[in-house]
Each structure stands twice: as structure tokens, then as C-alpha cells.
Amino acid sequence: MPQPLDAEAVRRWCRFSLDVLGRDREDIDAINVYPVADGDTGTNLYLTVESAAQAVAAADSGTPTLAEAARAMAHGALIGARGNSGTILAQLLRGMADVLAAGPEPAGPDTLRRALRHAARSAYEAVAHPVEGTMLTVATAAADAAATAPGGARTADIASAACDGARHALAATPDHLQVLADAGVVDAGGSGLVAVLDALDAALSGRPPAGRPGERRGRAPGRRGCDAAPAADAAGTGYEVIYLLDAPDSAVPALRARLDALGDSLVVVGGDGLWNVHVHTARPGAAVEAGVEAGRPHRIGISVLTDEAAHRPPRADTRTVVSVMPGEGLAGLCREAGATALTVHPGEPPGGAELAAAVLAARAGEVVLLPNDDSLWHAASAAAEQARAAGVRVAVVPTRSPVQGIAALAVHAPERRFDEDVVAMTAAAGATRFGEVAVAQHESWTMAGICQAGDVLGLVDGDVAVIGGDLGQVAADVLERMLSAGGELVTLVIGAGAPSGLAARLCEQVRRGHLGVDTVVCEGRQGVPLLIGVE
């Protein structure tokens, strides 16, 4: 059923965009051949949208307006924009937000048409030398398709028309850029923009954000990513420089002119005193100095532009494990085992940038990353890509629960070869079933039926299996279900809200009913009362 374009739709749009870009990130990275074949467009777009989504969530005042949500989305994208594509996307979102914030709520079809047109125009203006066959072309095609949608169309119909127009323009990008045609791929940035517009379409149409059957955003058949594409000319453009800049609007024209003389791929986006500056140059120091003359640059990032397959500088021959844990008790266990632990709190999942910072802060040449949560998989993958660009060898073990992380860490052996260590840790995590006992916060549908707020939920491998009123009884039922398929070791992680004596009761249950099964009890101090692992 079509949905209105209001603050809730903006939240859904951000969430769906993050899901779709997380799913397609590696494919978009693989077709990144322009302007530099450095294989990071999908990752940069994901991190940009992640920042936008976090800003929208932080701005949620209970009853936010469309204007508040749209401005938060644009501001979050601006301060978190990564790379050429992320910077352009931030300007597209800002252009849309300018129109949405000034219009009625919910926004109607004409408002969405104007928002898409203003976004495309402002993005062209932000790029020093616009090139056809890029995400700029795709954005314009989306606005054109929205403008020509039949009269009387609903807002959701406008979004669908824009998405279709963008998709057709994406397929034609190799006709504009020879480097794309030679590689047999479509434009990576345009592919990411189609993903974002597809998410908007899903947020307004009510359909799942899974893409349409037969949709192909990636490479042409029979070709392999960047293999056929020449690396971009690096003469005079050996570094990517990006920074936020506090400066008056009047200082920006002179800044653009100076940076344009220093390099290429120049994009300056923003307004109202805050700007995001991106340029490829052989003189990174001069690019930063230009920002100093215009205002106050901060969050400065300088990275070497290299082909994805280029040689990475060697790092120290050390290895560590970075483990994301939901409580200080579990984090302490990881540290005792020699790992680096990142403690997170309920409702505050770490983003890809935070995970990447934790990996880099470990200062190891080889890192095994344990996300320990299904919902962190995409963020962990993006973080690994960022760390690899810095020369770190990273593997993400797909741990879905802290108890799987504990199992993986137990078999970690830094003296083994890296690949062998990762395989062993992955196998140990995969051989561990995981359960959880939690208290429902609101009424909802589950695999075990309808639960009410305050009900005790027992989950097995991520799905609700038991609904009850007594926490101890639900815990016992969950443990019995998990042991019905056999097991050698039970790990009980006691958290906040667990009743006194729960661990002793469950240990006795194992001792009496499952001979030969060992039990280990940990004080995790996580937000849920109990985590269970069965190896």
C-alpha cells in the first residue's frame, strides 16, 4: 500500500538505503573504474548513507516533522560523505531536503518532482567539471522521468517513475564513457544512486526493498569488473583529499578556483557555513592550505589513490582479533583472551566508520573482526574494506551472537597462518548454536505467535521459539530445545535482569539430563538477561 512522504518515510528510506547498499556494496566496488579504479565506490556510498541514517535516528524527537527528518538526513550525509560518489550523493540529498523542508507535510507528487529536479541541478553545480555517464546523468534522468510522469500520479508513483528513469540511464552509461564500455560495466556511482532511489521507491510504495526481478546494476555479461579498465591517469592526481570546512558562502568561489588548479574530481558541497570538500591532487598540502585560507578545515582525510590491485605497503607481522561485545563483562573476557574488545550499548550499534577505527587502532598487520550480531554484518564488511585500503589484512568471521564470538576466540591461534586461523574460527562459530532470553518491549508478531509487552521471549538461532511469563522457565525450555540436537559444551552468559540462582538452576538441569556435557558460566553484564551457547 502506498505510504505518505513524511518523517517516517524518510526514516524508512534511510534504513532501506543502508540495507540495499550493504547488500550491493561489494558488487558496486567491483565495477568502480571511473574516475579512479580504486574499488571503493560502494563502500563510500554505504558509509555516507550510514552517517545520514544515524543523524535521522539521533534527530528523532518522538514526533519529528518532515523538515526535521529531511534536514537531518542531508546534514548527516554531508558530515559523513566519503569519496567522490559519497560527496555527490550528499549534495543530492541536500538538494532534495531543501525542497522537502519548505513544502507541505506530507509532501505531494509535485513537491517530490521539484525535489528531484533541484537535487540534480545542485549536484551538477557542485562538481567543477561535470562528466556525462556518471551518477550526475542518472540523477538528471530520474528528475526527467519524475517530471513526465502522468498527471494525477501519487507521490509513490513519482518515486517509481524516477527509479525507472534512473535505471534506464544507468544501463546507458557505457555509451557516454569509453572507460565503462571497455570494462563492460555501468557507472559505479550511478549504480549506487539507483540503489538509493530504489530504496525511496520501496519506502513509499510499501514493497520490500529487494530490487525488481531481472534488475542488473553491475557488469556486462562475460566481463570481469575492473580487469579490462585502464587505471585512471595518476599524473598530477596521486592523492584524494577530503575535509569538512567551516567557511562563509562568499569564500567558496575562490576556494573552488584554487582547488581546480591543483587537481581534478573536484566536488564542493554544502552551504550555510558548512562544506564538504573533495579533490584528487598531487599536492595534498596545498589543497588543505586552500581550505585554511577559506575558513577552518577539520576531519581532514588524505589517502593515496591506487588501483585496487596495486601493491600495499607492508605492515608489522602481528595479528589481533577485534570483537564487538554488548557488555563490559563480555568485553573483559575478550581482553583476557588477548583480543581487542569494542563495547557497545543497547540501541547504539557501531557504524562502519567506528568499526574501521577500532580495527586501525589495533595497529596490527592482520585483523580478524568478530561482529557478533547479524545486524552488524554490512557495517563490518564496509569497515574491513576501509581498513584494507589502509594496508591492513582483514577477515570478517560471520558471528551472529556473542557466544559464537566467544567460541571463535577460544580456537584463535596467532601462530597459525592467517587463512588457517580464520577457517578454524569460522568453523568454531558455525558449530555453536546460540540462544537468548529477553523481555519484549512491545506487542509484535513472532515465529512463536503474538507477544505482548513484558512477555519473556526465548530465541534460538535468532528466531523466537518460546513465549512465557516466567524467565527461569523460558530459559529452561530454550536450553532443552538447544540440547535436543546434542552438544558437548554449554556456555551461559548472565546479564542484567537475570534472577538470582538462574545459572545454578540451568547447570543442574544440564548435569541431570545431559551426561557428558560441560557447562561454563560467565558474567556478561549485557542488556538481556541470558545468552546461551551450545557447541
Solvent accessible surface area in square Angstrom, and as a share of the most:
residue,aa,sasa,rsa
1,M,182,0.81
2,P,56,0.35
3,Q,61,0.27
4,P,66,0.41
5,L,1,0.01
6,D,34,0.18
7,A,5,0.04
8,E,68,0.31
9,A,1,0.01
10,V,0,0.00
11,R,58,0.21
12,R,39,0.14
13,W,5,0.02
14,C,7,0.04
15,R,116,0.42
16,F,31,0.13
17,S,3,0.02
18,L,39,0.20
19,D,71,0.37
20,V,2,0.01
21,L,0,0.00
22,G,9,0.09
23,R,108,0.39
24,D,16,0.08
25,R,4,0.01
26,E,112,0.50
27,D,90,0.47
28,I,3,0.01
29,D,7,0.04
30,A,31,0.24
31,I,2,0.01
32,N,2,0.01
33,V,3,0.02
34,Y,61,0.23
35,P,35,0.22
36,V,22,0.12
37,A,2,0.02
38,D,32,0.16
39,G,1,0.01
40,D,35,0.18
41,T,11,0.06
42,G,0,0.00
43,T,0,0.00
44,N,12,0.06
45,L,0,0.00
46,Y,7,0.03
47,L,6,0.03
48,T,0,0.00
49,V,4,0.03
50,E,10,0.04
51,S,21,0.14
52,A,1,0.01
53,A,18,0.14
54,Q,88,0.39
55,A,23,0.18
56,V,7,0.04
57,A,67,0.52
58,A,91,0.71
59,A,43,0.33
60,D,66,0.34
61,S,87,0.56
62,G,60,0.57
63,T,122,0.71
64,P,18,0.11
65,T,59,0.35
66,L,2,0.01
67,A,22,0.17
68,E,83,0.37
69,A,3,0.02
70,A,0,0.00
71,R,142,0.52
72,A,15,0.12
73,M,3,0.01
74,A,7,0.05
75,H,92,0.41
76,G,0,0.00
77,A,0,0.00
78,L,8,0.04
79,I,49,0.25
80,G,7,0.07
81,A,6,0.04
82,R,62,0.23
83,G,4,0.04
84,N,33,0.17
85,S,9,0.06
86,G,0,0.00
87,T,0,0.00
88,I,8,0.04
89,L,1,0.00
90,A,1,0.01
91,Q,20,0.09
92,L,9,0.04
93,L,8,0.04
94,R,52,0.19
95,G,1,0.01
96,M,7,0.03
97,A,3,0.02
98,D,69,0.36
99,V,26,0.15
100,L,2,0.01
101,A,16,0.13
102,A,91,0.70
103,G,28,0.26
104,P,79,0.50
105,E,88,0.39
106,P,73,0.46
107,A,4,0.03
108,G,23,0.22
109,P,41,0.26
110,D,85,0.44
111,T,6,0.03
112,L,0,0.00
113,R,45,0.16
114,R,130,0.47
115,A,0,0.00
116,L,9,0.05
117,R,58,0.21
118,H,70,0.31
119,A,4,0.03
120,A,3,0.02
121,R,152,0.55
122,S,11,0.07
123,A,0,0.00
124,Y,54,0.21
125,E,132,0.59
126,A,2,0.02
127,V,19,0.11
128,A,36,0.28
129,H,119,0.53
130,P,61,0.39
131,V,51,0.29
132,E,82,0.37
133,G,0,0.00
134,T,17,0.10
135,M,5,0.02
136,L,3,0.02
137,T,18,0.11
138,V,0,0.00
139,A,9,0.07
140,T,40,0.23
141,A,23,0.17
142,A,2,0.01
143,A,1,0.01
144,D,62,0.32
145,A,23,0.18
146,A,0,0.00
147,A,55,0.42
148,T,112,0.65
149,A,13,0.10
150,P,104,0.65
151,G,77,0.74
152,G,85,0.82
153,A,15,0.11
154,R,135,0.49
155,T,17,0.10
156,A,7,0.05
157,D,50,0.26
158,I,0,0.00
159,A,2,0.02
160,S,31,0.20
161,A,27,0.21
162,A,1,0.01
163,C,0,0.00
164,D,53,0.28
165,G,13,0.13
166,A,0,0.00
167,R,43,0.16
168,H,137,0.61
169,A,15,0.12
170,L,3,0.01
171,A,73,0.57
172,A,35,0.27
173,T,0,0.00
174,P,29,0.18
175,D,123,0.64
176,H,97,0.43
177,L,22,0.11
178,Q,124,0.55
179,V,30,0.17
180,L,1,0.00
181,A,41,0.32
182,D,60,0.31
183,A,0,0.00
184,G,9,0.08
185,V,1,0.01
186,V,11,0.06
187,D,6,0.03
188,A,2,0.02
189,G,8,0.08
190,G,0,0.00
191,S,0,0.00
192,G,0,0.00
193,L,8,0.04
194,V,0,0.00
195,A,0,0.00
196,V,4,0.02
197,L,8,0.04
198,D,0,0.00
199,A,0,0.00
200,L,2,0.01
201,D,1,0.01
202,A,1,0.01
203,A,0,0.00
204,L,0,0.00
205,S,31,0.20
206,G,46,0.44
207,R,55,0.20
208,P,99,0.62
209,P,30,0.19
210,A,66,0.51
211,G,19,0.19
212,R,76,0.28
213,P,140,0.88
214,G,85,0.81
215,E,44,0.20
216,R,145,0.53
217,R,25,0.09
218,G,17,0.17
219,R,90,0.33
220,A,35,0.27
221,P,112,0.71
222,G,84,0.80
223,R,95,0.35
224,R,183,0.67
225,G,6,0.06
226,C,28,0.17
227,D,98,0.51
228,A,46,0.35
229,A,14,0.11
230,P,84,0.53
231,A,59,0.46
232,A,32,0.25
233,D,113,0.59
234,A,62,0.48
235,A,82,0.63
236,G,43,0.41
237,T,17,0.10
238,G,19,0.19
239,Y,79,0.30
240,E,24,0.11
241,V,0,0.00
242,I,26,0.13
243,Y,2,0.01
244,L,8,0.04
245,L,0,0.00
246,D,49,0.25
247,A,7,0.05
248,P,79,0.50
249,D,76,0.39
250,S,97,0.62
251,A,24,0.18
252,V,5,0.03
253,P,86,0.54
254,A,73,0.57
255,L,6,0.03
256,R,65,0.24
257,A,68,0.53
258,R,85,0.31
259,L,0,0.00
260,D,49,0.26
261,A,90,0.70
262,L,24,0.12
263,G,19,0.18
264,D,62,0.32
265,S,28,0.18
266,L,5,0.02
267,V,1,0.00
268,V,0,0.00
269,V,1,0.01
270,G,9,0.09
271,G,8,0.07
272,D,128,0.66
273,G,28,0.27
274,L,32,0.16
275,W,22,0.08
276,N,3,0.02
277,V,0,0.00
278,H,0,0.00
279,V,0,0.00
280,H,7,0.03
281,T,0,0.00
282,A,48,0.37
283,R,145,0.53
284,P,26,0.17
285,G,42,0.40
286,A,11,0.08
287,A,0,0.00
288,V,25,0.14
289,E,99,0.45
290,A,4,0.03
291,G,0,0.00
292,V,89,0.51
293,E,129,0.58
294,A,16,0.12
295,G,29,0.28
296,R,139,0.51
297,P,20,0.13
298,H,46,0.20
299,R,144,0.52
300,I,79,0.40
301,G,28,0.27
302,I,86,0.44
303,S,56,0.36
304,V,97,0.56
305,L,20,0.10
306,T,39,0.23
307,D,57,0.30
308,E,77,0.34
309,A,101,0.78
310,A,34,0.27
311,H,159,0.71
312,R,81,0.30
313,P,85,0.53
314,P,120,0.75
315,R,91,0.33
316,A,66,0.51
317,D,140,0.73
318,T,69,0.40
319,R,43,0.16
320,T,20,0.12
321,V,1,0.01
322,V,0,0.00
323,S,0,0.00
324,V,4,0.02
325,M,1,0.00
326,P,41,0.26
327,G,5,0.05
328,E,82,0.37
329,G,9,0.09
330,L,0,0.00
331,A,0,0.00
332,G,22,0.21
333,L,62,0.31
334,C,2,0.01
335,R,113,0.41
336,E,146,0.66
337,A,61,0.47
338,G,62,0.59
339,A,9,0.07
340,T,52,0.30
341,A,14,0.11
342,L,33,0.17
343,T,35,0.20
344,V,23,0.13
345,H,113,0.51
346,P,105,0.66
347,G,80,0.77
348,E,113,0.51
349,P,90,0.57
350,P,6,0.04
351,G,6,0.06
352,G,0,0.00
353,A,43,0.33
354,E,85,0.38
355,L,0,0.00
356,A,8,0.06
357,A,58,0.45
358,A,16,0.13
359,V,1,0.00
360,L,68,0.34
361,A,76,0.59
362,A,28,0.22
363,R,194,0.71
364,A,5,0.04
365,G,7,0.07
366,E,31,0.14
367,V,0,0.00
368,V,0,0.00
369,L,0,0.00
370,L,0,0.00
371,P,2,0.01
372,N,6,0.03
373,D,58,0.30
374,D,81,0.42
375,S,89,0.58
376,L,8,0.04
377,W,103,0.36
378,H,57,0.25
379,A,6,0.04
380,A,0,0.00
381,S,11,0.07
382,A,0,0.00
383,A,0,0.00
384,A,0,0.00
385,E,36,0.16
386,Q,39,0.17
387,A,0,0.00
388,R,87,0.32
389,A,62,0.48
390,A,48,0.37
391,G,13,0.12
392,V,4,0.02
393,R,114,0.42
394,V,8,0.05
395,A,16,0.12
396,V,24,0.14
397,V,1,0.00
398,P,70,0.44
399,T,2,0.01
400,R,99,0.36
401,S,6,0.04
402,P,14,0.09
403,V,4,0.02
404,Q,13,0.06
405,G,0,0.00
406,I,37,0.19
407,A,2,0.02
408,A,0,0.00
409,L,18,0.09
410,A,82,0.64
411,V,60,0.34
412,H,39,0.17
413,A,16,0.12
414,P,76,0.48
415,E,146,0.66
416,R,80,0.29
417,R,164,0.60
418,F,12,0.05
419,D,70,0.36
420,E,84,0.37
421,D,0,0.00
422,V,25,0.14
423,V,102,0.59
424,A,29,0.23
425,M,0,0.00
426,T,51,0.30
427,A,63,0.49
428,A,18,0.14
429,A,4,0.03
430,G,65,0.62
431,A,68,0.53
432,T,4,0.03
433,R,80,0.29
434,F,19,0.08
435,G,1,0.01
436,E,52,0.23
437,V,0,0.00
438,A,15,0.12
439,V,61,0.35
440,A,9,0.07
441,Q,146,0.65
442,H,120,0.54
443,E,108,0.48
444,S,38,0.24
445,W,209,0.73
446,T,32,0.19
447,M,156,0.70
448,A,47,0.36
449,G,30,0.29
450,I,81,0.41
451,C,1,0.01
452,Q,90,0.40
453,A,65,0.50
454,G,50,0.49
455,D,35,0.18
456,V,9,0.05
457,L,21,0.11
458,G,0,0.00
459,L,33,0.16
460,V,18,0.10
461,D,46,0.24
462,G,43,0.41
463,D,78,0.41
464,V,20,0.12
465,A,28,0.22
466,V,17,0.10
467,I,52,0.26
468,G,23,0.22
469,G,75,0.72
470,D,81,0.42
471,L,26,0.13
472,G,6,0.06
473,Q,87,0.38
474,V,3,0.02
475,A,0,0.00
476,A,13,0.10
477,D,51,0.26
478,V,0,0.00
479,L,0,0.00
480,E,76,0.34
481,R,129,0.47
482,M,0,0.00
483,L,7,0.03
484,S,93,0.60
485,A,81,0.63
486,G,42,0.40
487,G,29,0.28
488,E,135,0.61
489,L,52,0.26
490,V,0,0.00
491,T,10,0.06
492,L,0,0.00
493,V,0,0.00
494,I,21,0.11
495,G,10,0.10
496,A,59,0.46
497,G,66,0.64
498,A,26,0.20
499,P,62,0.39
500,S,122,0.79
501,G,48,0.46
502,L,5,0.03
503,A,24,0.19
504,A,69,0.53
505,R,109,0.40
506,L,0,0.00
507,C,39,0.23
508,E,60,0.27
509,Q,41,0.18
510,V,1,0.01
511,R,148,0.54
512,R,178,0.65
513,G,52,0.50
514,H,38,0.17
515,L,162,0.81
516,G,77,0.74
517,V,25,0.15
518,D,94,0.49
519,T,43,0.25
520,V,71,0.41
521,V,64,0.37
522,C,17,0.10
523,E,112,0.50
524,G,0,0.00
525,R,148,0.54
526,Q,3,0.01
527,G,44,0.42
528,V,38,0.22
529,P,8,0.05
530,L,0,0.00
531,L,6,0.03
532,I,0,0.00
533,G,1,0.01
534,V,3,0.02
535,E,70,0.31
